[in-house]
Structures are given as structure tokens and as C-alpha cells.
């Protein structure tokens, strides 16, 4: 039986969305493993932007900086929001808290942060269902953070949780700035990765202590693949394809799968088993995000960012 073009298009979009969720959750586990073993946050940050910049520079060479279209302020927000500051917040946080926390508190709350910034900057209005979803997410975050603060206070998990929430806000800022700039996702990705590598490489080699030269070749190759290829390039490609084929609201729902996948992968690879309250909080965050991204939004004012 021949599959109709529209249905085939939807199938491909769903597969791309599932690939994004798997890549994002796998990245959290890979980074958590790196920063709790031989490599540090500065090492995985350099690998992420150094490798992807070498692969993406032809796009930047062809498109240029686009300052006239983007504006200096938007460009700074984009580079900070998805560049070195974002990556350092996430990777330092992973030294304290498990992979399931970063997948939930950073990746899982990004749509909520985007909604908050859109309402604050663009006057975007939200339905009661979306507001209820945001409230569910907040309760989920309180469950996860409360358990970290009370039961695991000595281990410092709460520090990681706070850094993950801040990293989610940073990446949401990038999302809003990129959306209002009018440039393509690939152009934005090339800009962020190439400029981040250019700025961070001298700091990494001259002021920090690079561990990439003493790391095991297999471990280094794995991080090169996870940081510089999978999440920075393939993750962006599959996400852009999912948005193109399904639309932004339906594509965003796959990001809500990342926490559950990170829990499963973390249990197998890192031997990290979340507490029941944490699992309950993760389920609440996933449910709240689903409510937000599957609801229609009210009319918005013209962007002024």
C-alpha cells in the first residue's frame, strides 16, 4: 500500500522528533559522564564548539555575520544564550546533579522559559490550559529541587539544579532572539558555534588546563562525536526538519520526552536511579510541557525585541 505524501511527511517528522529527544538525552548522559570522570566542564565546552565550528564555518563564510539584519544586541544574546556561558552552566551543574535533572530542569523547562520571555517581550497571550501547564511544571520543579535541597543537601545537588534552570533560561533567550532575527536555524547555529570557538579557544589553551591531550583516545573520540557532531549539528538538523514537517508546537513536544529517556539511559550507563519524588517531579514537568506546547496561543503583539 502506497503511503500518502502528507502521512509520509508526518512519519518522517515524528522520526526526526524522536531522534532529537534521543540525541538530547544522550548528550546529558555523555556530558555527565565526562565531567565526573577525567574531563572538566571547560574541556567538553571546547570540544562542543571547536569541533562543530570546523564543520560549520562554510555556512558562516557563505552567510556572513548578518549584523545588519540581526543587530549587535540580538547577536550577543544568541552567542551567550547557546554558546560558552550556556554550556559552562550546564556542564558545571552536571558535576553536582544527575543527568535526569539536567534533562528535566534545563531541556524540559526551555519551552516554559520561551513562553515567559515571549509574553514579557512580545506581549504574547496564553490560554488557561497553557497557564495550567506552566503551573504543573513549576510544581514538578519544586518536587525535584525540594528533594535535592532536603534529602541530598550535602551532595550539593541543589547547586546543579539552579544552574540547569539558569542554563534553560539562557537557551530560551537564544531561541527568542533567533526567532525574532529572521535568520535560519543553520545560520544561527553556525554563528553561535564559530564565534564561541573563536572566543573560547584562546582562553582554553592559555588560561585553563586542557585535559584533552591526556584523555584516553576512545573517550576523547566519544566526546567529540557526542558534543561536536551529535548535539551541535545532527540535533539541530533533526529539530529543524521536525519543525518544518510537523510545525513548531508538535515538534516541541518531543523535547518533553528527553527527561524520561535520560532517566532510562542514566540508569543503565551511569547507574543513577532517581528517587520516587524526583520521578514524580519529572512526570509533572513532562505533563506540563505537553499542555503548553500542544495548546493554541492567543494573538500576540508585534515583536519589539
C-alpha positions in Angstrom: 0.0 0.0 0.0 1.4 3.4 -1.0 1.7 5.9 1.8 0.1 9.3 1.1 2.6 12.2 0.8 1.2 14.1 3.8 1.2 11.0 6.0 4.8 10.1 4.9 5.8 13.7 5.7 4.3 13.3 9.2 6.1 10.0 9.7 9.4 11.5 8.8 8.7 14.4 11.1 7.9 12.1 14.0 11.1 10.1 13.4 13.1 13.3 13.4 11.5 14.4 16.6 12.3 11.1 18.3 15.9 11.4 17.1 16.1 14.9 18.7 14.8 13.5 22.0 17.3 10.7 21.9 20.2 12.9 21.0 19.4 15.5 23.7 19.0 12.8 26.4 22.2 11.0 25.2 24.1 14.3 25.4 23.1 14.9 29.0 24.4 11.4 30.0 27.6 11.8 27.9 28.4 15.1 29.4 27.6 14.0 33.0 30.0 11.0 32.4 32.7 13.3 31.1 32.6 15.9 33.9 32.5 13.3 36.7 35.5 11.3 35.3 38.5 12.6 33.5 37.4 15.7 31.6 36.2 19.0 33.0 33.4 21.4 32.0 35.9 23.6 30.1 37.1 20.5 28.1 33.6 19.5 26.9 32.8 23.1 26.2 35.9 23.4 23.9 35.0 20.1 22.2 31.5 21.1 21.6 32.3 24.4 19.9 35.7 23.6 18.5 34.6 20.6 16.5 31.3 22.0 15.4 32.9 25.2 14.3 35.3 23.3 12.0 32.3 21.7 10.3 30.0 24.7 10.2 32.4 27.5 9.1 31.5 27.2 5.4 27.9 28.2 6.3 29.1 31.3 8.2 31.5 32.1 5.3 28.6 32.0 2.8 26.0 33.7 5.0 28.3 36.2 6.9 27.6 37.7 10.3 24.4 39.3 9.2 24.8 42.1 11.7 22.6 44.5 9.7 19.7 42.0 9.9 20.3 40.6 13.3 21.7 43.6 15.2 24.5 43.5 17.7 22.3 43.1 20.8 20.5 40.1 19.3 23.8 38.6 18.3 25.2 38.9 21.8 22.1 37.3 23.3 22.3 34.4 20.8 26.0 33.8 21.4 25.6 34.0 25.2 22.3 32.0 25.2 23.6 29.0 23.2 27.3 29.5 23.4 30.0 29.2 26.0 28.1 30.6 29.0 25.2 28.2 28.4 27.5 25.2 28.0 29.5 26.0 31.1 26.4 26.5 33.2 25.1 23.1 32.1 28.4 21.2 32.4 29.4 22.7 35.8 25.9 21.8 37.0 26.4 18.2 35.9 29.3 17.9 38.4 26.7 18.2 41.2 23.4 16.7 39.9 22.5 13.7 37.8 21.6 13.5 34.1 17.9 13.2 34.8 17.9 16.6 36.5 19.6 18.4 33.6 17.2 16.8 31.1 14.2 17.9 33.2 15.2 21.2 34.6 17.1 22.5 31.5 15.7 20.8 28.4 12.3 20.2 29.9 11.7 23.8 31.1 13.0 25.5 27.9 9.5 25.8 26.4 8.3 27.4 29.6 11.1 29.9 29.6 10.4 30.7 25.9 6.8 31.2 26.7 7.7 33.5 29.7 10.1 35.6 27.5 7.6 35.8 24.7 5.0 37.1 27.0 7.4 39.6 28.6 9.0 40.9 25.4 6.3 40.4 22.8 3.1 40.7 24.8 2.2 37.1 23.9 -1.0 35.9 25.5 -1.6 32.4 26.8 -4.7 30.2 27.2 -5.8 28.9 30.6 -4.6 25.5 29.6 -1.1 26.8 28.9 -1.1 28.7 32.2 -2.2 25.5 34.0 0.6 23.6 32.2 3.2 26.2 33.4 1.9 25.7 36.9 2.3 22.0 36.7 5.9 22.5 35.5 6.6 24.7 38.5 5.2 22.1 40.9 7.4 19.5 39.2 10.5 21.7 39.5 9.7 22.2 43.2 9.4 18.4 43.7 12.9 17.8 42.1 14.6 20.8 43.7 12.9 20.2 47.1 14.2 16.7 47.2 17.7 17.8 46.3 17.7 20.6 48.9 16.3 18.4 51.7 17.5 14.8 51.1 20.7 15.5 49.1 21.8 18.8 50.5 25.2 17.6 51.5 26.0 16.4 47.9 25.2 19.8 46.5 22.5 18.6 44.0 20.6 21.8 44.5 23.5 23.8 43.1 23.3 21.8 39.9 19.5 22.2 39.8 19.8 26.0 40.0 22.5 26.1 37.2 20.3 23.9 35.0 17.3 26.3 35.4 19.6 29.2 34.6 21.0 27.4 31.5 17.5 26.7 30.3 16.7 30.5 30.6 19.9 31.2 28.6 19.0 28.8 25.8 15.4 30.2 25.8 16.9 33.7 25.3 18.8 32.3 22.3 15.6 30.8 20.9 13.6 34.0 21.2 16.5 36.1 19.7 16.9 33.7 16.8 13.2 33.7 16.1 13.0 37.5 16.1 16.1 37.9 14.0 14.6 36.2 10.9 17.7 34.1 10.1 17.6 30.4 9.5 18.4 27.8 12.3 21.5 26.7 10.4 22.8 30.3 10.1 22.2 30.8 13.8 23.9 27.6 14.7 27.0 28.5 12.6 27.1 31.9 14.1 27.0 30.7 17.7 29.4 27.8 17.3 32.0 29.6 15.2 32.0 32.8 17.3 32.1 30.7 20.5 35.0 28.7 19.3 36.9 31.8 18.3 36.4 33.5 21.6 36.9 30.5 23.9 39.8 28.7 22.2 42.5 31.3 23.4 41.0 31.2 27.0 41.0 27.4 27.0 44.6 26.9 25.8 46.3 29.8 27.6 44.4 30.3 30.9 42.9 27.0 31.6 44.3 23.5 32.0 43.4 21.5 28.9 42.9 17.8 29.6 42.2 16.7 26.0 45.8 15.9 25.5 45.9 13.4 28.4 42.5 11.8 27.9 42.1 8.3 26.6 41.7 8.3 22.7 38.5 6.3 22.9 36.9 8.7 25.5 38.0 11.7 23.6 36.6 10.4 20.3 33.3 9.6 22.0 33.0 13.2 23.4 34.0 14.7 20.0 31.1 12.7 18.5 28.6 13.5 21.3 29.5 17.2 21.7 30.6 18.4 18.3 28.6 16.3 15.9 25.5 14.7 17.5 24.1 17.6 19.6 25.5 20.6 17.9 24.9 19.5 14.3 22.6 16.5 13.9 20.4 17.6 16.8 19.9 20.9 15.1 19.2 19.3 11.7 16.6 16.8 13.0 14.9 19.5 15.1 14.7 21.9 12.1 13.3 19.0 10.0 10.8 18.1 12.6 9.6 21.8 12.9 9.4 22.0 9.1 7.3 18.8 8.7 5.2 19.0 11.9 5.1 22.6 12.9 6.8 24.1 15.9 4.2 23.2 18.6 4.1 19.5 17.6 7.8 19.3 17.2 8.4 20.8 20.6 6.6 18.0 22.3 9.4 15.6 21.6 11.7 17.7 23.8 9.4 16.6 26.7 10.5 13.0 26.1 14.1 13.8 26.9 13.8 13.6 30.7 12.3 10.1 30.6 14.9 8.9 28.1 17.7 10.5 30.2 16.4 8.6 33.2 16.5 5.3 31.4 19.9 5.9 29.8 21.3 7.2 33.1 20.1 4.2 35.0 21.9 1.8 32.5 25.1 3.8 31.8 25.7 5.8 35.0 23.8 3.6 37.5 21.8 6.7 38.6 18.4 5.8 40.0 16.2 8.8 40.8 14.1 8.9 44.0 10.4 8.5 43.8 9.8 12.2 44.4 12.2 13.1 41.7 10.4 10.7 39.3 7.1 12.3 40.2 8.6 15.8 39.5 9.9 14.6 36.2 6.5 13.3 35.2 4.9 16.6 36.2 7.3 18.6 34.2 6.8 16.4 31.1 3.0 16.7 31.5 3.1 20.4 32.0 5.3 21.0 28.9 2.9 18.8 26.9 0.0 21.0 27.9 1.9 24.2 27.0 3.2 23.2 23.6 0.0 21.5 22.3 -2.3 24.4 23.1 -3.1 27.2 20.7 -1.9 30.6 21.7 -3.8 33.8 21.7 -2.9 36.7 19.4 0.4 38.4 20.1 1.7 42.0 19.7 4.3 42.8 17.2 7.8 41.7 18.3 9.8 44.5 19.8 13.0 42.6 20.9 
